Amino acid sequence: MDLLTIFVNIILPIFIIVGIGALLHLQFRFDMNTLVKINIYYLVPGLILIRLYETNLTMNLFFTVFMLFILYSVILYVVSFIISHIFHFKQTMRTAFMNSTLYYNSGNYGVPVNDLVFRQDPFAMSIQIIILTLQNLLLYSFGIFSVQASKIGKFKAFIDYLKMPVTYAMIIGIGLNIFDIPLPEFLYTSGTYIANALIGIALLTLGAQVAQLKFSKNLMTVYLSVIMRLVVGPTLAYLIIVVTNVEGVIAQAFFIASAMPTSVTTSIIAQEYDNEPEFAAQAVLASTFFSMVTVTIVIYLSTIIYI
């Protein structure tokens, strides 16, 4: 595929939904707090549980993706931590900046991209689901904990984390899969409807957030975050793939996943817990906008390197 074909057939459909969300918000002024809670407490847990239940998990596949993910996250964390200290960010900004680089849109952006790039290949989607699961586990544990700990203390932050449904959805989904426990048809049908709703609603939420944003301050920090997420991120992923000698679909899917823009959930969490919400939303907006170019390039490079 050439760059134009990749953009038109893979990237453009995603941004059409984002644009619709922005237009609808301008017309009807959605309640953002309601959209936030729908995503966190309803759609994301539903997607995680059902996709983990459906995915054909093998220990070899899980271990390989897990190894790549841990190496990638640790190195990216260290680089982000060093940069935040070099630029003397205050504690709340340091947390928001590191969240914007560490947590990428592996769900409502990465899943449809994977689906379109690999033409609904179950093996490739399994890789994306594992990455999505690990991303959510990290985001809804360390991500929220780090935001809360700087404001209300570590103990209260841990208690709040235990209230999040995503972790329990992951445990249930993995348990059902490993022990081959079938879900009753009526539960599976309900869960499938919820899982299928995530992409459309999450991208609509992103569009609504985009529509209410204005670039007013912290532009240098925002662009630094964008460079880290869209350029440094996939570069580190490529180097890790080379060093670990991973090949084929796993390498290609992981490389593409690493190029996703900042997760809209980071903005949702920042708004929910009042931790630099303006910066977080602008980082999502900017990285999502520029990803139209960078993700297209990464997908193109992946077809040259790994196929």
Helices and strands as residue ranges (DSSP letters): H 3-6, I 7-11, H 12-28, H 32-38, I 39-43, H 44-54, H 59-86, H 91-102, H 110-117, H 122-138, I 139-143, H 144-152, H 154-162, H 165-178, H 185-211, H 219-227, I 228-232, H 233-244, H 248-257, H 264-273, H 277-305
